[in-house]
Amino acid sequence: MRVVHIVEALGGGVYTYFKDLTNFFGNEAENRNLKTTVIYSAKRKEIDPNNIARDFSSKVDLVEVDMEKELSLFKDLKATLQLRKVLKELNPDVIHLHSSKAGVIGRWANFLLFSNKKVFYTPHGYSFIRQDISTTKQKVFWIIEKYTQLLFGGTTIACGDTEYEIAKRMGKAELVRNGVNFSVLEPFYKTIENPRLKIGIVGRITAPKNPKLFNEIALRYPQHDFIWIGDGELRPLLTAKNIHISGWFSDNVDCLPLLNELDIYLQPSLWEGLPIAVLEAMALRKPILATNVFGNKDVVVHGVSGFLFDQLDDLDPFIKQLENADFRKKIGTQAYEQCKRDFDKDKNFQKLIPIYEK
């Protein structure tokens, strides 16, 4: 069986997802009679093409096609025709589309093939849940998602529970949660003793991650150290003197020692698909503080693996409890156990195979 994955938004957590996915199916393909191809766009500024060649399994074929992040009728039609040409040459049995742009133009391209392929779509966070756009634009994106599903069909494979609930209202849906690679993460775990409580996040400093709120939290708790592991265009919003910004890492594995140094992982996002970095922190036994939004609430069990909060004032009792080392250890251990149970990438990727074979 030939399976083709198509992705435009190859950055952040989606990049980690694809690295793990290609290595899983690359290693297992011979035994499972699966041949995997990834069609991707390298136009996102956070993408280094050299890293793709290094990080993705050599047993998986890579094909680059220009796709744009923003809506552009001319460029989207051009990308659709390019995709159609590549898909015609590959003649896959299964097409799996990832993120909103690929979800639309991938189904357009498949329609133009006039053939009966199995089509699956994983939003990795629906475009209409974005909080950095107007309500009008949210409605436009919802209409595009709804009617693309209605007209061109396919089954949505949701990466998280909230996404699954939305997907079921739009059409056929399955749930296969995101996961992390425990064999990579566990060697980085070491017990730590920081002189001051260290609270941090991993990711690009962009609007979805809400650096403004991260800065407000750091200002509220000057007695603690904060670190943003990464960099990005909204770096100037992080002005608190107790915030350290690590800068970029050429390989996301390189940031894991810094992630392990945290006492608490903080995710102040405005929205998420299913956040890989939070899962990585849980795998390293970190208690989580996260905003009560899409994605975050699919990962954090309130009071078990961490705490969910709606506003800044909610944090005071949670921070006070987590200042206790024994309590942090208890919550961190529970976070690890939950992550191991629900978000092991090998167990979860296994679930894709019978879905493809239906």
Secondary structure, 3 states (H helix, E strand, C coil): CEEEEEECCCCHHHHHHHHHHHHHHHHHHHHHCCEEEEEECCCCCCCCHHHHHHHCCCCCEEEECCCCCCCCHHHHHHHHHHHHHHHHHHCCCEEEEECHHHHHHHHHHHHHHCCCCEEEEECCCCHHHCCCCCHHHHHHHHHHHHHHHHHHCCEEEECCHHHHHHHHHHCCEEECCCCECHHHHHHHCCCCCCCCCEEEEECCCCHHHCHHHHHHHHHHCCCCEEEEECCCCCHHHCCCCCEEECCCCCCHHHHHHHHHCCCEEEECCCCCCCCHHHHHHHHCCCCEEEECCCCHHHHCCECCCEEEECCHHHHHHHHHHHCCHHHHHHHHHHHHHHHHHHCEHHHHHHCHHHHHHC
